[in-house]
Amino acid sequence: MPQLITFGVGGIIVIGLLFIVWMVVSFGGLWLQAVFSDVHVNPFSLVGMMFRRVNSKVIVNSMIVAQKAGMTMRRDFLESHFLARGNVPVLIQALVMAKQAGLQIRQEALGAHLLAGGDVLAVIRALIAAGKAQIELSFDKACAIDLAGRNIVEAVNTSVDPRVIDCPKAGGNRGTLDAVAKDGIQVKAKARVTVRTCIDRLIGGATDDTIIARVGEGIVSAIGSSGSYTEVLENPDRISNAVLAKGLDAGTAFEILSIDIADVDVGENIGAKLDIDRANARKQVAQADAEKRAAEARAAQAEQEAKIFEMRAKVVEAESQIPLAMAEAFRSGNMGIMDYYRMKNIQADTEMRSTIGDKPKKGPSE
């Protein structure tokens, strides 16, 4: 019995030594790194992280970075963020940036934004830029803008340094805005719109595509209302001022500062082309009417010729009855042989007179 106790105690000691050796091999270097960095981590906590499937190296390194930046990070908070599939190094980097910039941001709020799919580094950069430019921008509003899919850093920079938008859009299908003045002359224009981001309207506000569409519509309308293309060429700023006065930036994420006409060219004489097209259309209609009348006349002529042939057929039919009637007159005694000869003489005399009348008359020299 004492031997069994001895073997049991020895086995427990061996297992304990093996466990200690395994801990030293697995977590000794990481624990020593934490100790020499003034980060207090219980070795058994490292073992617990392994069983909880938490990357202990990421947690310890993040705590070391925070410690060097003068911040105290709770291990359980970082573990919870890691288990929630958050990016712990990015969170620490954002907190360090915020502290260096003097921003008072809660760790939980920044972690929640990161878990929501936001870009915490972009939010911190935007808050830093807004602070330097003395633009009022809260952390909650910056997070909301970021989660809305807008580039918060670019928005803040554009609020400080306005940007220029080409109208029509560069690289599009059309290189100019084409419109026709009242005199029928086409005018081709290009505009440059200077805009500044309005932070308060950034969430839910229309993008620069809406600005381009509205400005293009306004320029086309202003050119179309001009009496002549010369008015546009003489005073292009009149068009830009008229468009700017319409308040085209309403409902957008931008504030239009100026609209400048960059280029104006004269295009085709659209009015003359339309007149030519209308004249050609009328010509084609007249030709169609003439062809219709000619077809109707040919049809009427054909009908008359058919009637003539029909009458000639009736005449031939009537003439074919004459010999039968003469034969019947001979049989009935109403006509004698002398009557027949006199009729033949009259026919011959008539044919001779017709032949003489049809011959052409000869002149004196003939």
C-alpha positions in Angstrom: 0.0 0.0 0.0 2.7 2.6 0.8 4.3 1.7 -2.5 1.1 2.6 -4.4 1.0 5.9 -2.6 4.6 6.6 -3.4 4.0 5.7 -7.1 0.8 7.9 -7.1 2.6 10.9 -5.6 5.5 10.4 -8.0 3.2 10.3 -11.0 1.5 13.5 -9.9 4.8 15.2 -9.5 6.0 14.0 -12.9 2.7 15.2 -14.5 3.1 18.5 -12.7 6.7 18.9 -13.9 5.7 18.0 -17.5 2.9 20.6 -17.3 5.3 23.2 -16.0 7.8 22.3 -18.8 5.0 22.6 -21.4 3.9 26.0 -20.0 7.5 27.2 -20.1 8.0 26.0 -23.7 4.7 27.3 -25.0 4.2 30.5 -23.1 7.5 31.3 -21.4 8.8 33.6 -24.0 5.5 35.5 -24.3 5.1 35.8 -20.5 8.7 37.1 -20.2 8.0 39.6 -23.0 5.0 40.9 -21.1 6.9 41.0 -17.8 9.8 43.1 -19.3 7.2 45.4 -20.9 5.5 46.1 -17.5 2.4 44.2 -18.6 1.0 42.0 -15.9 -0.3 38.8 -17.3 -1.0 35.6 -15.3 0.6 32.6 -16.9 -2.5 30.6 -16.2 -4.4 33.3 -18.1 -2.4 32.4 -21.2 -3.4 28.8 -20.8 -7.0 29.8 -20.4 -6.8 31.8 -23.7 -5.6 28.7 -25.4 -8.7 26.7 -24.2 -10.9 29.7 -25.2 -9.3 29.7 -28.6 -8.0 33.2 -28.2 -4.7 34.1 -29.8 -2.7 35.0 -26.7 0.2 36.5 -28.8 -2.2 39.0 -30.4 -3.6 39.9 -27.0 -0.3 40.3 -25.2 1.3 42.3 -28.0 -1.7 44.6 -28.1 -1.5 45.2 -24.3 2.2 45.9 -24.7 1.6 48.5 -27.5 -1.1 50.1 -25.3 1.2 50.2 -22.3 4.0 51.9 -24.3 1.5 54.5 -25.4 0.5 55.2 -21.8 -2.8 53.4 -21.9 -4.1 50.6 -19.7 -6.0 47.9 -21.6 -8.1 45.3 -19.9 -7.3 41.8 -21.0 -10.9 40.6 -20.8 -12.0 43.5 -23.0 -9.5 42.6 -25.7 -10.4 38.9 -25.4 -14.1 39.7 -25.8 -13.3 41.9 -28.8 -11.2 39.0 -30.3 -14.0 36.4 -29.7 -16.4 38.8 -31.4 -14.2 38.5 -34.5 -12.9 42.0 -34.1 -9.5 43.2 -35.3 -7.6 43.8 -32.0 -4.4 45.3 -33.5 -6.4 47.8 -35.5 -8.4 48.8 -32.4 -5.2 49.4 -30.5 -3.7 51.4 -33.4 -6.8 53.6 -33.5 -6.8 54.1 -29.7 -3.1 55.1 -29.8 -3.8 57.6 -32.6 -6.7 59.0 -30.7 -4.6 59.4 -27.5 -1.7 61.1 -29.3 -4.1 63.5 -30.9 -5.7 64.3 -27.5 -9.1 62.8 -28.4 -11.2 61.5 -25.6 -12.8 58.3 -27.0 -14.1 55.3 -25.0 -12.5 52.0 -25.9 -15.9 50.3 -25.9 -17.3 52.8 -28.4 -14.4 52.4 -30.7 -14.6 48.6 -30.4 -18.3 48.7 -31.2 -17.7 50.7 -34.4 -15.0 48.3 -35.5 -17.3 45.3 -34.9 -20.1 47.0 -36.9 -17.8 47.0 -39.9 -16.5 50.5 -39.7 -13.1 51.9 -40.4 -11.9 53.1 -37.1 -8.6 54.4 -38.5 -10.5 56.5 -41.0 -12.7 57.9 -38.2 -9.7 58.8 -36.1 -8.0 60.5 -39.0 -11.1 62.4 -39.8 -11.5 63.6 -36.3 -7.9 64.7 -36.2 -8.3 66.6 -39.5 -11.6 68.2 -38.3 -9.9 69.3 -35.1 -7.1 71.0 -36.9 -9.5 72.7 -39.3 -11.8 73.7 -36.4 -14.7 71.8 -37.9 -17.3 70.6 -35.5 -17.4 66.8 -35.9 -18.4 64.4 -33.1 -17.3 60.9 -32.8 -20.8 59.5 -33.2 -21.4 61.5 -36.3 -18.1 60.4 -37.8 -19.0 56.8 -37.1 -22.4 57.3 -38.7 -20.9 58.8 -41.8 -18.4 56.0 -42.0 -21.0 53.3 -41.6 -23.1 55.0 -44.3 -20.3 54.1 -46.8 -18.9 57.6 -47.2 -15.2 58.4 -47.2 -15.1 60.4 -44.0 -11.5 61.5 -44.4 -12.1 62.8 -47.9 -15.2 64.5 -46.7 -13.4 66.4 -44.0 -10.5 67.3 -46.4 -13.0 68.6 -49.0 -14.7 70.7 -46.3 -11.3 72.4 -45.8 -10.0 72.3 -49.4 -12.9 72.5 -51.9 -12.6 70.3 -55.0 -13.5 70.9 -58.6 -16.0 68.7 -60.5 -15.9 68.7 -64.3 -19.3 69.0 -66.1 -19.8 66.9 -68.1 -18.0 64.2 -66.1 -14.4 63.6 -67.3 -14.1 60.3 -69.2 -17.8 60.1 -70.0 -19.5 59.5 -73.4 -20.0 63.2 -74.1 -17.2 65.7 -73.9 -19.4 68.8 -74.0 -22.9 70.1 -73.0 -24.8 70.7 -76.2 -27.7 73.1 -76.4 -29.5 75.1 -79.0 -30.2 78.8 -78.7 -33.4 80.3 -80.0 -31.8 81.3 -83.3 -31.2 77.6 -84.0 -27.4 77.7 -83.6 -25.9 74.9 -81.4 -23.6 75.9 -78.5 -21.2 73.4 -76.9 -20.0 74.3 -73.4 -17.9 72.9 -70.6 -18.2 73.9 -67.0 -16.2 73.4 -63.8 -18.1 73.3 -60.5 -16.3 74.1 -57.2 -17.9 72.3 -54.3 -17.3 72.0 -50.6 -18.5 69.0 -48.5 -21.3 69.8 -46.1 -20.8 67.5 -43.1 -24.3 67.9 -41.8 -25.8 66.8 -45.1 -23.3 64.0 -45.8 -25.6 61.2 -44.5 -28.4 60.8 -47.0 -27.2 63.6 -49.3 -26.9 63.1 -53.0 -23.4 62.5 -54.5 -21.5 64.5 -57.0 -23.3 62.7 -59.9 -26.4 64.6 -58.9 -24.5 67.9 -58.9 -23.2 67.2 -62.4 -26.7 66.3 -63.7 -28.3 69.4 -62.2 -25.6 71.8 -63.4 -25.7 70.2 -66.9 -29.5 70.6 -67.0 -29.2 74.2 -65.8 -26.6 75.1 -68.5 -28.7 73.6 -71.3 -31.8 75.4 -70.1 -29.9 78.7 -69.9 -28.5 78.4 -73.4 -31.9 77.4 -74.8 -33.5 80.5 -73.3 -30.9 82.8 -74.9 -32.1 84.7 -78.0 -28.9 84.1 -80.0 -25.7 82.2 -79.7 -23.8 85.5 -79.7 -25.3 86.3 -76.3 -23.8 83.1 -74.9 -20.4 83.8 -76.4 -20.4 87.5 -75.2 -21.5 86.8 -71.6 -20.8 83.2 -70.6 -20.8 84.3 -66.9 -24.5 85.2 -67.3 -25.2 81.5 -67.8 -23.2 80.4 -64.8 -24.8 83.0 -62.6 -28.3 82.0 -63.7 -27.5 78.3 -62.9 -25.9 79.2 -59.6 -28.9 81.1 -58.5 -31.2 78.0 -58.8 -29.8 76.5 -55.6 -28.8 73.2 -57.3 -27.0 71.9 -54.2 -30.3 71.4 -52.2 -30.5 67.9 -50.9 -26.9 67.0 -51.8 -23.9 66.5 -49.6 -22.1 69.5 -51.1 -22.3 73.2 -51.2 -21.7 74.8 -54.6 -19.2 77.6 -54.3 -19.0 78.6 -58.0 -19.8 77.5 -61.5 -17.3 78.5 -64.1 -17.8 78.1 -67.9 -14.5 76.7 -69.0 -15.1 76.5 -72.7 -17.8 77.6 -75.2 -17.8 76.6 -78.9 -20.3 77.1 -81.7 -21.6 73.9 -83.2 -23.9 73.2 -86.1 -26.9 75.2 -87.4 -29.5 73.0 -86.0 -32.3 75.3 -87.1 -31.3 75.3 -90.7 -30.9 71.5 -90.7 -34.4 71.2 -89.2 -35.8 73.5 -92.0 -34.0 71.4 -94.6 -35.4 68.2 -93.1 -38.9 69.7 -93.0 -38.6 70.9 -96.7 -37.4 67.4 -97.7 -40.3 65.9 -95.8 -42.8 68.2 -97.6 -41.1 67.4 -100.9 -41.5 63.7 -100.3 -45.1 64.2 -99.4 -45.7 66.2 -102.6 -43.9 63.6 -104.7 -46.1 60.9 -103.1 -49.2 62.9 -103.9 -48.1 63.5 -107.5 -47.3 59.8 -108.0 -50.7 59.0 -106.5 -52.5 61.3 -109.0 -50.4 59.9 -111.9 -51.4 56.4 -110.9 -55.0 57.4 -110.7 -54.8 59.0 -114.2 -53.2 55.9 -115.7 -55.9 53.8 -114.1 -58.6 56.1 -115.6 -56.9 55.9 -119.0 -56.8 52.2 -118.8 -60.5 52.1 -118.0 -61.3 54.3 -120.9 -59.2 52.2 -123.3 -61.0 49.1 -122.0 -64.4 50.8 -122.7 -63.2 51.7 -126.3 -62.3 48.1 -126.9 -65.6 47.1 -125.5 -67.5 49.5 -127.9 -65.4 48.3 -130.8 -66.3 44.8 -130.0 -70.0 45.8 -130.0 -69.5 47.5 -133.4 -67.9 44.4 -134.8 -70.6 42.3 -133.4 -73.3 44.6 -135.0 -71.5 44.6 -138.4 -71.4 40.8 -138.3 -75.2 40.9 -138.2 -75.5 42.9 -141.5 -74.9 39.9 -143.9 -77.4 37.9 -141.9 -80.0 40.7 -142.2 -79.3 41.1 -145.9 -79.8 37.3 -146.5 -83.0 37.4 -144.6 -84.1 40.4 -146.6 -83.4 38.5 -149.9 -85.4 35.5 -148.6 -88.3 37.6 -147.5 -88.4 39.6 -150.8 -87.8 42.9 -149.0 -84.5 43.5 -151.0 -83.7 42.8 -154.7 -80.5 42.2 -156.5 -80.5 45.8 -157.9 -80.7 47.1 -154.4 -77.8 45.0 -153.4 -75.7 46.4 -156.3 -76.6 50.0 -155.6 -75.5 49.4 -151.9 -72.2 48.0 -153.1 -71.6 51.0 -155.4 -72.3 53.4 -152.6 -69.7 51.5 -150.4 -67.1 51.6 -153.1 -67.7 55.3 -153.7 -67.4 56.0 -150.0 -64.1 54.0 -149.7 -62.7 55.9 -152.7 -63.6 59.3 -151.2 -62.0 58.2 -147.9 -58.8 57.1 -149.6 -58.6 60.4 -151.5 -59.2 62.4 -148.4 -56.5 60.5 -146.4 -53.7 61.2 -149.0 -51.3 64.1 -148.0 -51.5 67.2 -150.2 -48.5 68.0 -152.4 -46.9 71.4 -152.6 -46.5 73.5 -155.8 -42.9 72.4 -156.3 -44.1 68.8 -156.4 
